[in-house]
């Protein structure tokens, strides 16, 4: 395997891992909202979810 093929494969794996971590965090935050949290916490969680959604869409 050439260096460039190896580097591209590493990049793809890193990208998939990053997406997996973001999606996991998204699910956990959504579960927190379902459990019921304070209004302040809800606002912060919703802001984090927006950032995750924007990141995943780009």
DSSP file (Angstrom, degrees, kcal/mol; ACC not computed):
  #  RESIDUE AA STRUCTURE BP1 BP2  ACC     N-H-->O    O-->H-N    N-H-->O    O-->H-N    TCO  KAPPA ALPHA  PHI   PSI    X-CA   Y-CA   Z-CA
    1    1 A X              0   0    0      0, 0.0     2,-0.0     0, 0.0     0, 0.0   0.000 360.0 360.0 360.0 130.8    0.0    0.0    0.0
    2    2 A X     >  -     0   0    0      1,-0.1     4,-2.5     4,-0.0     5,-0.2  -0.305 360.0-110.9 -73.6 161.0    1.4    3.4   -1.0
    3    3 A X  H  > S+     0   0    0      1,-0.2     4,-2.7     2,-0.2     5,-0.2   0.888 118.1  51.3 -58.7 -40.7    1.9    6.1    1.6
    4    4 A X  H  > S+     0   0    0      2,-0.2     4,-2.2     1,-0.2    -1,-0.2   0.886 110.3  48.5 -68.6 -37.0   -0.9    8.2    0.0
    5    5 A X  H  > S+     0   0    0      2,-0.2     4,-2.4     1,-0.2    -1,-0.2   0.919 113.2  48.4 -65.3 -42.8   -3.4    5.3    0.0
    6    6 A X  H  X S+     0   0    0     -4,-2.5     4,-2.4     1,-0.2    -2,-0.2   0.922 111.7  49.1 -62.9 -44.6   -2.5    4.6    3.6
    7    7 A X  H  X S+     0   0    0     -4,-2.7     4,-2.3     1,-0.2    -1,-0.2   0.894 111.3  49.5 -63.5 -40.2   -2.9    8.3    4.6
    8    8 A X  H  X S+     0   0    0     -4,-2.2     4,-2.5     2,-0.2    -1,-0.2   0.910 110.7  49.9 -66.3 -40.8   -6.3    8.5    2.8
    9    9 A X  H  X S+     0   0    0     -4,-2.4     4,-2.4     2,-0.2    -2,-0.2   0.911 110.9  49.7 -62.9 -42.1   -7.5    5.4    4.5
   10   10 A X  H  X S+     0   0    0     -4,-2.4     4,-2.3     2,-0.2    -2,-0.2   0.899 110.7  50.4 -61.8 -41.2   -6.4    6.9    7.9
   11   11 A X  H  X S+     0   0    0     -4,-2.3     4,-2.4     2,-0.2    -2,-0.2   0.914 110.8  48.5 -63.8 -44.2   -8.2   10.1    7.1
   12   12 A X  H  X S+     0   0    0     -4,-2.5     4,-2.5     2,-0.2    -2,-0.2   0.911 111.7  49.3 -63.7 -42.3  -11.4    8.3    6.2
   13   13 A X  H  X S+     0   0    0     -4,-2.4     4,-2.3     1,-0.2    -1,-0.2   0.904 111.6  49.4 -63.3 -40.9  -11.3    6.2    9.4
   14   14 A X  H  X S+     0   0    0     -4,-2.3     4,-2.4     2,-0.2    -2,-0.2   0.893 110.8  50.0 -64.4 -39.9  -10.7    9.4   11.4
   15   15 A X  H  X S+     0   0    0     -4,-2.4     4,-2.4     2,-0.2    -2,-0.2   0.908 111.3  48.2 -65.5 -42.5  -13.6   11.1    9.7
   16   16 A X  H  X S+     0   0    0     -4,-2.5     4,-2.4     2,-0.2    -2,-0.2   0.896 112.1  49.5 -64.8 -39.7  -15.9    8.1   10.4
   17   17 A X  H  X S+     0   0    0     -4,-2.3     4,-2.5     2,-0.2    -2,-0.2   0.904 110.5  50.4 -66.0 -41.5  -14.8    8.0   14.0
   18   18 A X  H  X S+     0   0    0     -4,-2.4     4,-2.3     2,-0.2    -2,-0.2   0.923 111.9  47.5 -61.5 -45.0  -15.5   11.7   14.4
   19   19 A X  H  X S+     0   0    0     -4,-2.4     4,-2.6     1,-0.2    -2,-0.2   0.904 111.1  51.5 -63.9 -41.4  -18.9   11.3   12.9
   20   20 A X  H  X S+     0   0    0     -4,-2.4     4,-2.3     1,-0.2    -2,-0.2   0.916 110.3  48.8 -60.7 -44.1  -19.7    8.3   15.2
   21   21 A X  H  X S+     0   0    0     -4,-2.5     4,-2.3     2,-0.2    -2,-0.2   0.906 111.9  49.0 -64.7 -41.2  -18.6   10.3   18.3
   22   22 A X  H  X S+     0   0    0     -4,-2.3     4,-2.5     2,-0.2    -2,-0.2   0.921 111.9  48.3 -64.2 -43.3  -20.8   13.3   17.2
   23   23 A X  H  X S+     0   0    0     -4,-2.6     4,-2.3     2,-0.2    -2,-0.2   0.884 110.9  51.3 -65.7 -37.5  -23.8   11.1   16.6
   24   24 A X  H  X S+     0   0    0     -4,-2.3     4,-2.2     2,-0.2    -1,-0.2   0.924 111.4  47.1 -63.5 -44.6  -23.3    9.3   20.0
   25   25 A X  H  X S+     0   0    0     -4,-2.3     4,-2.5     1,-0.2    -2,-0.2   0.897 109.8  54.6 -63.2 -40.1  -23.2   12.7   21.7
   26   26 A X  H  X S+     0   0    0     -4,-2.5     4,-2.4     1,-0.2    -2,-0.2   0.926 108.9  47.5 -59.4 -46.3  -26.3   13.8   19.8
   27   27 A X  H  X S+     0   0    0     -4,-2.3     4,-2.1     1,-0.2    -1,-0.2   0.899 111.7  50.2 -64.1 -41.3  -28.2   10.8   21.0
   28   28 A X  H  X S+     0   0    0     -4,-2.2     4,-2.1     2,-0.2    -1,-0.2   0.914 111.4  48.0 -63.5 -42.7  -27.1   11.2   24.6
   29   29 A X  H  X S+     0   0    0     -4,-2.5     4,-2.0     1,-0.2    -2,-0.2   0.896 110.4  51.8 -65.7 -39.7  -28.1   14.9   24.6
   30   30 A X  H  X S+     0   0    0     -4,-2.4     4,-1.7     1,-0.2    -1,-0.2   0.890 108.7  51.6 -64.1 -37.8  -31.5   14.1   23.1
   31   31 A X  H  X S+     0   0    0     -4,-2.1     4,-1.7     2,-0.2    -1,-0.2   0.892 106.5  54.3 -64.1 -39.6  -32.0   11.5   25.8
   32   32 A X  H  X S+     0   0    0     -4,-2.1     4,-1.1     1,-0.2    -2,-0.2   0.914 106.6  51.5 -59.7 -42.5  -31.2   14.1   28.4
   33   33 A X  H  < S+     0   0    0     -4,-2.0     3,-0.4     1,-0.2     4,-0.3   0.889 107.9  52.5 -62.1 -38.3  -33.9   16.4   27.0
   34   34 A X  H  < S+     0   0    0     -4,-1.7    -1,-0.2     1,-0.2    -2,-0.2   0.839 104.8  55.8 -66.5 -32.5  -36.4   13.6   27.2
   35   35 A X  H  < S-     0   0    0     -4,-1.7    -1,-0.2    -5,-0.1    -2,-0.2   0.752 118.6-109.8 -71.9 -23.0  -35.6   13.0   30.9
   36   36 A X     <  -     0   0    0     -4,-1.1     2,-0.3    -3,-0.4    -2,-0.1   0.500  41.2-172.9  95.2 120.4  -36.4   16.6   31.6
   37   37 A X        -     0   0    0     -4,-0.3    -4,-0.0     1,-0.1     5,-0.0  -0.853  34.9 -75.9-136.0 169.9  -33.8   19.2   32.6
   38   38 A X     >  -     0   0    0     -2,-0.3     4,-2.8     1,-0.1     5,-0.2  -0.196  45.9-109.1 -63.9 162.3  -33.8   22.8   33.8
   39   39 A X  H  > S+     0   0    0      1,-0.2     4,-2.3     2,-0.2     5,-0.1   0.884 120.5  51.9 -61.7 -38.9  -34.6   25.5   31.3
   40   40 A X  H  > S+     0   0    0      2,-0.2     4,-1.9     1,-0.2    -1,-0.2   0.927 111.9  45.6 -64.0 -44.6  -30.9   26.7   31.4
   41   41 A X  H  > S+     0   0    0      1,-0.2     4,-2.8     2,-0.2     5,-0.2   0.908 110.6  54.2 -65.0 -41.5  -29.7   23.2   30.8
   42   42 A X  H  X S+     0   0    0     -4,-2.8     4,-2.7     1,-0.2     5,-0.2   0.916 107.8  50.4 -58.4 -44.2  -32.2   22.7   27.9
   43   43 A X  H  X S+     0   0    0     -4,-2.3     4,-1.8     1,-0.2    -1,-0.2   0.912 112.8  45.8 -61.3 -43.8  -30.9   25.9   26.3
   44   44 A X  H  X S+     0   0    0     -4,-1.9     4,-2.1     2,-0.2    -2,-0.2   0.904 113.6  48.9 -67.3 -41.4  -27.3   24.7   26.5
   45   45 A X  H  X S+     0   0    0     -4,-2.8     4,-2.6     1,-0.2    -2,-0.2   0.921 110.3  50.6 -64.9 -44.1  -28.1   21.2   25.2
   46   46 A X  H  X S+     0   0    0     -4,-2.7     4,-1.9    -5,-0.2    -1,-0.2   0.878 109.4  51.7 -62.1 -37.3  -30.1   22.6   22.3
   47   47 A X  H  X S+     0   0    0     -4,-1.8     4,-1.9    -5,-0.2    -1,-0.2   0.909 110.4  48.4 -65.2 -41.7  -27.2   24.9   21.4
   48   48 A X  H  X S+     0   0    0     -4,-2.1     4,-2.4     1,-0.2    -2,-0.2   0.901 109.5  52.8 -64.5 -40.1  -24.9   21.9   21.4
   49   49 A X  H  X S+     0   0    0     -4,-2.6     4,-2.6     1,-0.2    -1,-0.2   0.880 106.9  52.8 -63.4 -37.6  -27.3   19.9   19.3
   50   50 A X  H  X S+     0   0    0     -4,-1.9     4,-2.6     2,-0.2    -1,-0.2   0.922 109.6  48.3 -62.3 -44.1  -27.4   22.7   16.7
   51   51 A X  H  X S+     0   0    0     -4,-1.9     4,-2.5     2,-0.2    -2,-0.2   0.912 112.2  49.1 -63.7 -42.4  -23.6   22.7   16.5
   52   52 A X  H  X S+     0   0    0     -4,-2.4     4,-2.7     2,-0.2     5,-0.2   0.934 111.4  49.4 -62.2 -45.8  -23.5   19.0   16.1
   53   53 A X  H  X S+     0   0    0     -4,-2.6     4,-1.8     1,-0.2    -2,-0.2   0.916 112.0  47.8 -61.2 -44.3  -26.1   19.1   13.4
   54   54 A X  H  X S+     0   0    0     -4,-2.6     4,-0.7     1,-0.2    -1,-0.2   0.907 112.4  49.9 -62.8 -41.5  -24.2   21.8   11.5
   55   55 A X  H >< S+     0   0    0     -4,-2.5     3,-0.8     1,-0.2    -2,-0.2   0.914 111.0  48.2 -64.1 -43.5  -21.0   19.9   11.8
   56   56 A X  H 3< S+     0   0    0     -4,-2.7    -1,-0.2     1,-0.2    -2,-0.2   0.813 109.4  54.0 -67.9 -29.7  -22.5   16.7   10.5
   57   57 A X  H 3<        0   0    0     -4,-1.8    -1,-0.2     1,-0.2    -2,-0.2   0.592 360.0 360.0 -81.6 -10.0  -24.2   18.5    7.6
   58   58 A X    <<        0   0    0     -3,-0.8    -1,-0.2    -4,-0.7    -2,-0.2   0.425 360.0 360.0-101.5 360.0  -20.9   20.0    6.4
